[in-house]
Amino acid sequence: MAGVSEIILKQENFRKSVLALQPSENTIPRKALKALSSDFEQRYSLVIDSYYREQKIHNAYAGTKHSEALVEEVERLAMKAFRTDFADVRPIAGHLAAMQVLGSLLKKGDRFLYIPMSKGGYDGYTPPFLPSLMGIEGKEIPMKGWKIDYEKLSKIRGNYRAVILGASLFLHPYDMKRVKEIFPESFILYDASHALGLLATGTFQNGFREADVIYGSTHKNFPGPQGGLIVGRRRVERAVKGNPIWNYYDNFHLSRIAALGISLEYLSKSNYGKRCLANRRALVSALIDRKVKLANMPEVSESAMFLLDYENSPEISRRLETSNILVDSVGRVGVNEITMRGLNPKQMDSVGEALSEGLRSNVTSAKKIVRQLVNSMIWP
C-alpha cells in the first residue's frame, strides 16, 4: 500500500497530466498555495469580547495581533472586490456560509424560494437537507427553460422570508431589480458559489448588489482556497456576522484566510473574469462546430460553465477520464481552471477537439491533444 507522501506525489503528477474542466474546481496562485502552509496554519484567533471571572476578554488566545490584522485586511479586500458594505471571511465552506446566512436571517417555520434542482439548483436547499435541519420550508422558483419565469414568479402569493438565487448549474444571470420588486419584504440571498470570481471582477450579473447577502464557495469559479465567503448590505451585517462562533464553526482556519487574501489581491490585478467568459464562448463555438450535444441551445450559457446534453452523462464522464479529460458526472463543463492555467480563446479549438475525440472514444488522439495543451499551461 502506498504511503501518504507517495499518494500526494501521485495526485500532483496526475493533475499535471489532465485537462481540468470541472466547474466545481479551480487552481490558485502559487503565492496563495504557499500561504496555506504559512505559520498561520497552526494558529488560533477567537475574538469573543466576553468576560471570564469578571475580567473582560477580547480574544480567547494570546499572540493574535497579526491574526486579527489578517482577518481585517482580507475582509477589506473582499468589500472592495464586491463593492459591498461588509464581509465575513470566516466560513470554512460555502455550505457553512449558506447555513450561517439562513440561520441568521430565518427562524423555524419561515418559508423561502429557491431554484429547483431539476434546473441546476443546489441540492442543499431541497427538503431533505438544510430545510429539514433548520426547520424551514422551501418552495421552487418557477422556471422557463434554464431561466426564471418572472411572470409566474410575480403570481406567487404568500409570505416568503427569503428568495435564494444562484445554482450549481449556473448558466444565466438574474433580473435582480425585478426579483426585488416582486418580493420587496423578503431577503434577497445570492448563492454565488459558481460565479463568485466573475462577480469579484465585475464581469457577470449586473446589479448583484441588489441582493442583501452574497455568499458562496471560494474554490470553484473563484480561484481561491477551499472555503466560504459572505458579503452584503449594512442592514444585515449585525445579524449575519453577530453570532456564528460555536454555531457554525469556532476555528476558522487562518491560513485559509491568508490564501483567500492573496487570491483577492490576484483578482484585483488580473482580467480573469473576462478571460473566463472569452474562453467559454470560444469553447462552446468549437463544440458546436463539431456537433457536440449541448444543453440550452442556442444560448447555451452566459457564465463560465455550460452543460453537455447526453443522457448517459456518468458514463460520458468516465469515458472522458480515460482520455485525461475531467468533466463531472452530470456533464457540467467549466473553464475556471484552464483559464487560470493560461489557456486563451485561440486554444479553445484544441480543447474542443480533445473533448470531441474523447466523446468518440478516440483515446489516443484525445490524449495527444491534451498532452500538447497541458505542456503549454502555466502556474499563476
C-alpha positions in Angstrom: 0.0 0.0 0.0 1.3 3.5 -0.9 2.3 5.8 1.9 0.8 9.2 2.3 3.7 11.1 0.7 3.6 8.8 -2.3 -0.2 9.3 -2.7 0.3 13.1 -2.6 3.0 12.8 -5.3 0.8 10.6 -7.4 -2.1 13.1 -7.1 0.1 16.1 -8.1 1.6 14.2 -11.1 -1.9 13.1 -12.1 -3.3 16.7 -12.0 -0.4 17.9 -14.2 -1.4 15.4 -16.9 -5.2 16.2 -17.2 -7.4 18.8 -18.9 -9.4 20.0 -15.9 -12.9 21.1 -17.0 -14.9 20.6 -13.8 -16.7 23.9 -12.7 -16.5 23.0 -9.0 -12.7 23.1 -9.1 -10.0 25.6 -9.8 -6.4 26.2 -9.1 -5.0 29.1 -7.1 -2.0 31.4 -7.3 1.2 29.7 -6.2 1.6 32.5 -3.6 -1.8 31.6 -2.2 -0.8 28.0 -2.1 2.3 29.0 -0.1 0.1 31.0 2.3 -1.8 27.8 3.2 1.4 26.3 4.7 2.5 29.5 6.5 2.7 29.8 10.3 -1.0 30.9 10.3 -1.8 27.2 9.6 -1.1 26.3 13.2 -2.7 29.3 14.9 -6.0 30.2 16.6 -7.8 33.5 17.0 -11.2 33.9 18.6 -12.5 37.4 19.2 -15.2 36.9 21.7 -15.3 40.2 23.7 -16.7 38.4 26.7 -16.0 38.0 30.4 -14.2 35.3 32.4 -14.2 35.5 36.2 -15.3 39.2 35.9 -12.4 40.1 33.6 -13.0 41.2 30.1 -11.6 39.0 27.3 -11.2 40.4 23.8 -9.6 37.4 22.2 -9.6 33.9 23.8 -5.9 33.4 22.7 -2.7 35.3 23.1 -0.3 36.3 20.3 -3.1 37.2 17.9 -2.3 40.8 16.8 -1.2 39.6 13.3 -4.1 37.2 13.1 -6.7 39.9 13.8 -4.9 42.2 11.3 -5.1 39.5 8.7 -8.9 39.0 9.0 -9.4 42.7 8.9 -7.3 43.2 5.8 -8.9 40.3 3.9 -12.3 41.5 4.7 -11.4 44.9 3.4 -10.1 43.3 0.2 -13.4 41.4 -0.1 -15.5 44.5 0.4 -13.5 46.3 -2.2 -13.8 43.5 -4.7 -17.5 43.1 -4.4 -18.3 46.7 -3.6 -20.3 45.8 -0.5 -20.8 47.2 3.0 -19.4 44.2 4.9 -17.6 40.9 4.5 -17.1 37.8 6.6 -14.2 35.6 5.6 -14.6 33.1 8.5 -16.9 30.4 7.0 -14.8 27.4 6.3 -17.1 26.1 3.4 -19.6 27.5 1.1 -22.3 25.2 2.6 -21.5 26.6 6.0 -21.7 30.1 4.7 -25.2 29.2 3.5 -26.0 27.8 6.9 -24.8 30.9 8.6 -26.8 33.2 6.4 -30.0 31.2 6.6 -29.6 30.5 10.3 -29.0 34.2 11.0 -31.9 35.6 8.9 -34.6 32.9 9.1 -36.2 31.3 12.0 -38.1 28.0 12.4 -41.2 27.9 10.3 -40.1 30.5 7.8 -40.6 29.9 4.1 -38.2 30.7 1.3 -37.9 30.3 -2.5 -35.1 28.6 -4.4 -34.0 27.5 -7.8 -35.3 23.9 -8.4 -32.7 21.1 -8.6 -34.1 20.0 -11.9 -32.9 23.3 -13.3 -29.5 23.3 -11.7 -30.4 24.4 -8.2 -28.3 23.4 -5.2 -29.3 20.1 -3.6 -28.7 21.6 -0.1 -31.8 23.8 -0.4 -34.1 20.9 -1.1 -36.4 19.4 1.7 -34.2 16.6 3.0 -31.2 18.8 3.7 -31.0 22.4 5.1 -34.8 22.9 5.4 -35.1 19.7 7.4 -32.1 20.6 9.6 -33.1 24.2 10.2 -36.9 23.8 10.4 -37.6 26.0 7.4 -39.7 25.3 4.3 -38.7 25.9 0.7 -40.7 26.3 -2.5 -39.3 26.1 -6.0 -39.0 29.2 -8.2 -40.9 28.7 -11.5 -38.6 28.4 -14.5 -38.8 28.8 -18.2 -36.0 26.5 -19.5 -32.9 27.5 -17.6 -34.2 31.0 -16.7 -36.6 32.2 -14.1 -40.2 32.6 -15.3 -40.7 36.1 -13.9 -44.4 36.2 -14.9 -45.2 33.1 -12.9 -42.9 34.3 -10.1 -44.9 37.5 -9.8 -48.1 35.5 -9.2 -46.7 33.6 -6.2 -48.6 34.6 -3.1 -47.7 34.2 0.5 -45.1 35.4 2.9 -41.6 34.3 2.0 -38.8 35.4 4.3 -36.1 34.9 1.7 -35.6 34.4 -2.1 -32.4 32.4 -2.8 -30.8 32.9 -6.2 -27.8 31.0 -7.5 -27.4 27.4 -8.7 -25.0 24.6 -9.1 -25.6 24.7 -12.8 -25.3 28.5 -13.3 -26.0 29.5 -16.9 -27.7 32.9 -16.8 -27.8 36.0 -14.6 -30.9 37.1 -12.9 -33.1 40.3 -13.2 -32.2 41.4 -9.7 -34.4 44.5 -9.7 -37.4 42.6 -10.8 -37.0 39.9 -8.1 -36.7 42.7 -5.5 -39.8 44.4 -6.9 -41.8 41.2 -6.7 -40.6 40.4 -3.1 -39.9 43.8 -1.5 -40.2 42.5 2.0 -38.1 39.4 1.6 -34.3 39.0 2.0 -32.7 38.5 -1.4 -29.9 36.0 -1.0 -27.4 35.2 -3.8 -25.5 31.9 -3.6 -22.7 32.8 -6.0 -20.6 29.7 -5.5 -20.4 29.1 -9.2 -20.0 32.7 -10.3 -18.0 34.3 -7.4 -14.9 35.0 -9.4 -16.9 36.6 -12.2 -18.7 38.8 -9.6 -15.4 39.8 -8.0 -14.1 41.0 -11.4 -17.4 42.8 -12.4 -18.0 40.6 -15.5 -21.3 38.8 -14.7 -24.6 39.7 -13.1 -25.3 43.4 -13.3 -27.0 44.6 -10.1 -25.9 41.7 -7.9 -25.5 44.2 -5.1 -29.4 44.4 -5.1 -29.1 41.2 -3.0 -29.0 41.6 0.7 -26.3 38.9 1.1 -24.0 37.3 -1.5 -22.2 34.2 -0.4 -20.6 31.0 -1.6 -17.5 28.8 -2.0 -14.1 30.3 -2.8 -12.7 27.4 -4.7 -14.9 27.0 -7.7 -15.2 29.9 -10.2 -13.4 32.0 -7.6 -9.7 30.9 -7.7 -9.1 30.6 -4.0 -8.6 28.0 -1.3 -11.3 25.6 -0.1 -13.7 27.7 2.0 -16.5 30.2 2.1 -17.2 33.9 1.9 -20.1 36.2 2.8 -20.5 39.8 1.7 -23.5 42.1 1.8 -25.5 45.1 2.9 -25.0 47.0 6.1 -28.6 46.4 7.3 -28.0 42.7 7.7 -24.3 42.8 8.9 -25.1 42.6 12.6 -27.5 39.6 12.1 -25.2 37.7 9.8 -21.8 38.3 11.5 -23.0 38.5 15.1 -23.2 35.0 16.3 -21.6 32.3 14.1 -18.9 31.2 16.6 -19.9 27.9 18.2 -22.9 27.7 16.0 -21.3 27.1 12.6 -17.5 26.9 13.5 -15.0 28.0 16.0 -11.6 27.6 14.4 -11.9 29.3 11.0 -8.5 28.4 9.6 -6.3 31.4 9.5 -4.0 30.1 6.8 -7.1 29.7 4.5 -8.0 33.3 5.1 -4.4 34.3 4.3 -4.6 32.4 1.0 -8.0 33.9 0.3 -6.5 37.4 0.7 -3.7 36.5 -1.8 -6.4 35.4 -4.3 -8.3 38.6 -3.8 -5.2 40.6 -4.5 -4.6 38.5 -7.6 -8.1 39.1 -9.0 -7.7 42.9 -8.4 -4.8 42.9 -10.8 -6.0 40.4 -13.4 -8.6 40.1 -16.1 -9.6 36.6 -15.0 -13.4 37.2 -15.4 -13.1 38.5 -18.9 -10.8 35.7 -19.9 -13.2 33.1 -18.4 -16.1 34.4 -20.5 -14.0 34.6 -23.6 -12.8 31.1 -23.2 -16.3 29.8 -22.6 -17.6 31.5 -25.7 -14.8 30.1 -27.9 -15.1 26.6 -26.5 -18.8 26.5 -27.0 -18.3 27.6 -30.6 -15.7 24.9 -31.1 -18.0 22.2 -29.8 -21.0 23.4 -31.8 -18.8 23.2 -34.9 -18.1 19.6 -34.0 -21.7 18.7 -33.4 -21.2 18.0 -29.7 -24.6 18.0 -28.0 -25.0 21.0 -25.6 -28.0 21.8 -23.4 -29.8 25.1 -23.5 -29.3 25.7 -27.2 -29.0 28.2 -28.9 -27.9 30.4 -25.9 -26.0 27.6 -24.1 -24.6 29.9 -21.4 -23.7 33.4 -20.3 -21.5 32.3 -17.4 -18.2 30.4 -17.2 -19.8 26.9 -17.4 -22.2 25.0 -19.7 -23.8 21.6 -19.9 -23.2 18.6 -22.2 -26.6 17.2 -23.3 -26.1 13.4 -23.1 -28.5 11.1 -21.2 -25.6 8.8 -20.1 -23.5 11.6 -18.5 -21.9 9.4 -15.8 -20.6 7.1 -18.5 -19.5 10.1 -20.6 -17.5 11.4 -17.6 -15.8 8.0 -17.2 -15.1 7.8 -20.9 -13.5 11.3 -21.0 -11.3 10.5 -18.0 -9.7 7.6 -19.9 -8.6 10.4 -22.3 -7.3 12.5 -19.4 -10.2 15.0 -19.6 -12.1 15.7 -16.4 -15.8 16.6 -16.7 -18.1 15.8 -13.8 -20.7 13.1 -13.8 -23.7 15.3 -14.7 -21.9 16.7 -17.7 -21.1 20.2 -16.5 -18.1 21.8 -18.2 -16.2 24.8 -16.7 -13.3 26.9 -17.9 -12.2 28.1 -14.5 -9.0 26.1 -14.1 -7.8 26.1 -17.7 -8.2 29.9 -17.7 -6.2 30.2 -14.5 -3.6 27.9 -16.2 -3.2 30.4 -19.0 -5.2 28.9 -21.9 -6.7 31.5 -24.2 -9.6 31.6 -26.7 -7.3 30.6 -29.6 -6.5 27.4 -27.8 -10.2 26.5 -27.2 -10.4 24.9 -30.6 -7.9 22.4 -29.5 -9.8 21.9 -26.2 -13.0 21.4 -28.2 -11.2 18.9 -30.4 -9.9 17.0 -27.4 -13.4 16.8 -26.0 -14.9 15.7 -29.3 -12.3 13.0 -29.7 -12.8 11.8 -26.1 -16.5 11.6 -26.6 -16.0 9.4 -29.6 -13.6 7.2 -27.5 -10.6 8.2 -29.8 -8.4 7.9 -26.7 -5.0 8.1 -28.4 -5.9 11.2 -30.4 -7.6 12.9 -27.4 -4.6 12.2 -25.1 -2.2 13.6 -27.6 -4.1 16.9 -27.8 -4.4 17.0 -24.0 -0.7 16.5 -23.6 0.0 19.4 -26.0 -2.4 21.7 -24.1 -1.0 20.7 -20.7 2.5 21.3 -21.9 1.6 24.9 -22.8 0.0 25.7 -19.5 1.4 27.9 -16.7 1.0 28.2 -13.0 -0.3 31.6 -11.9 
